[in-house]
Amino acid sequence: MSRIKSRDTKPEIRLRSLLHNLGYRFRLHRKDLPGNPDIVLPKYRKIIFVHGCFWHRHEGCKMAYKVKSNIEKWERKFSQNIRRDKTNKEKLIELGWDVHVIWECETKNDEILLRIINKIFQN
């Protein structure tokens, strides 16, 4: 698992590129915020996490397939990830941030990604 990237992943880079092209400026992986959010837009008080469908268990997504070996270990790992995500989101909301999650599978299509970005900034 040490080879699994947690930052600068392809989905994250795609989102950052699109945001930048749309004129949004942001900060990356702010360590002073709970969960080290992937993208922080201080001007808008918005935070975007880019979650891998497999690791964060995107419900209904084919990329969040079931593991076939060492099932208990993986289920425990996935549960911890989900619990940590929920806790971090709650803490950020308490701090006054508007928190959003974009899933890995949603970054594969620019039209879908653009629609999600527009929805995030409509509020």
Summary of the structure (lengths in Angstrom):
residues: 123
radius of gyration: 14.8
end to end distance: 37.5
largest distance: 45.2
contacts: 312
relative contact order: 0.19
helix: 46%
strand: 14%
